[in-house]
């Protein structure tokens, strides 16, 4: 049998026990066709990069699978039919990861880090968001930017005469 990793995203408005029930439903489909779920990880409710079917968040679930191709195809077909599943991705792998996945490890490391005080870098010299620069200044500190240049012209037209013609 082949080895696979599968991640699916469930809708944000269902509860975690319902996501676990979905995962169990997909595991039963695999087991019925001769496959096996080696590892199952719930990654939690996470923000989506883009909106998918009017959802901004989704419940992520990871499967490590040892199953024949036909069983994986049937599981994917069931996921495509189920309206609670927003997206899924299944990839074939050489070997399955032992232990917690990288997502779980990064969450643990993030929880162990000490919290910064002050927020937005205010403890640095020059602090926060307003450290100078911007569109209204050039590097020598003069005017410039999107408005008129030092010589009176705007947007590279050059100086103008009294009548408005270029000299």
Steps between C-alpha positions, in 0.01 A plus 500: 500500500601860444564771757316833488455821696160665478392834643143620484341827607148497647265797526548746786142480626510133601629396841818303569307181591331517159841529333614192694184320383582595138852363544358178643262472205789529253707251703214246483490541119874429483481200733212354301719496189809356667676817613615622839535840666841499670475846656226760540572856616258783561680828429222723625297786361740704288473807278479440126720708271208561266127459547375158392125463453439808719715364786793689651603220738503123488561193713816321379545123533802290393495128414800275448370212288615153401244406237454380142442763233135401453426559871659845489305590187173397668586704810573804279171446318315498834683819603399669175134411557491610865397866530682543832838444330635817338824361354718192519844404375646150488864436408695178469805481727801269526459449874266624768618746765521366852407728785322834480489692173678830434178696559459355849870554578489864389191558715682354802807716435283809464332424833837461675641834380493788749260782417646832384404811688405827332381358167587614148866557583446807717795406718742561211662833421281689258216271607198356336362587163605865466875471455527777240522474125191474289376630169536870572878501540797405293825367642661842551210608719341749261152507349437295188291188505181490302451876496718751323874466466739755647527682169123557483397235247288205583546140393809561289371782278770753585467870588214705355490851377250770589261390225520132601718394200813298552816708466 
